Amino acid sequence: MKRPEVQLGRLRLRNPVLGASGCTGHGYELASYTDLSRYGAVSLKTVTPLPRVGNPPQRVCEVPSGVLNSIGLQNPGRDAFFAQIMPRVLECLDRDQIIVSVGGDKVEDYVELCRAVEERFGTRIAALELNAACPNVSHGAGFYSRDPEAAAALVAAVRNAVDLPVLVKFNTNFPNYLEVAQAIEQAGADALYTTNTPLGMKIDWRTRQLVLGNGRGPICGPAIRPIGVLRTWELYEHVNLPIIASGGICTWEDALEYILAGASAVGIGSAQFVYPDAASRLEQDLDAYLHREGLESIQPLVGAAHKS
Ligand SMILES: Cc1cc2nc3c(=O)[nH]c(=O)nc-3n(C[C@H](O)[C@H](O)[C@H](O)COP(=O)(O)O)c2cc1C
């Protein structure tokens, strides 16, 4: 039977299971724990024009049904990403599996970096992902998820600057997220990549101190899944772009729930901290389910719950 390929705008993936940015490293870190060929794609850890040290430690802590994280887009910056990281990525992932996630403060940061990535690696990667989602930085990223005009300006500027497919990762954790999604659609994105990560806090009752160095951080993991499913459902009804959904997906049943709500693909994030092979196992299990149902792809299931 054919493997379940998916089409997301101009982006064609071998299957609908993606490794989410920041939780899948650059692929090669997981190579000895999992079968990387089973990933539909890996969104690499977000890169910014200049190196960033990130937020003060502690940056990750466990909470009920999830984790708080406050990384603050730590990364070695464009030059080291090009010279040291990309050569290793190209050795362990195929062209159609590589999505470069780009962050920045200003629109120009994203445009220049996307242009540079395309010039240098355009024929060897599948797509660009704009990180317009991260609530852990004071400028850029999450800011674009709050403001439809800013989101549209960002997406249009990048769209006009590059030929590669452009995925836009945005945070649905704001009351106007449908408006923001529509602005992203009109500005020419190929697909929406959603995350819904409300901010949370943990206090160590013994020391009476905040656990995260930054005090607060977005909640990831199963705790947010029901919210993510609802947001996906609403987006499916209001936006025509394909949706890649992330938020608390650990098993094929979780992925299927998002697909029935309207997702055309799913991103697996922090589940990989517990089981580094969570995404490849999920892909295998989802494939087995499709076989049992006599389906060649997830397409007939996308948004199917809306018909009931
Ligand atoms: C430690 C950590 C680092 C992350 N870093 C990034 C990042 O660099 N870029 C990005 O777009 N998302 C980042 N994310 C968000 C994830 O890609 C994902 O959208 C989020 O964790 C929700 O999915 P989950 O509930 O499956 O973990 C990060 C999440 C965690 C937990």
The ligand as a Gaussian input file, in Angstrom:
#p B3LYP/6-31G(d) Opt

LIG

0 1
 C       11.996000      23.040000      25.250000
 C       11.168000      23.559000      24.119000
 C       11.762000      24.328000      23.116000
 C       11.005000      24.827000      22.058000
 N       11.627000      25.568000      21.090000
 C       10.907000      26.003000      20.025000
 C       11.539000      26.717000      18.970000
 O       12.757000      26.967000      18.967000
 N       10.771000      27.132000      17.930000
 C        9.425000      26.875000      17.856000
 O        8.777000      27.270000      16.873000
 N        8.802000      26.186000      18.846000
 C        9.508000      25.748000      19.904000
 N        8.873000      25.028000      20.896000
 C        7.420000      24.746000      20.778000
 C        7.176000      23.341000      20.172000
 O        7.634000      23.284000      18.838000
 C        5.690000      22.952000      20.196000
 O        4.942000      23.806000      19.359000
 C        5.122000      23.016000      21.621000
 O        6.010000      22.362000      22.505000
 C        3.740000      22.362000      21.710000
 O        3.824000      21.013000      21.356000
 P        3.869000      19.836000      22.481000
 O        2.710000      20.082000      23.394000
 O        3.756000      18.579000      21.668000
 O        5.162000      19.940000      23.185000
 C        9.615000      24.540000      21.981000
 C        9.016000      23.767000      22.980000
 C        9.777000      23.264000      24.039000
 C        9.099000      22.427000      25.092000

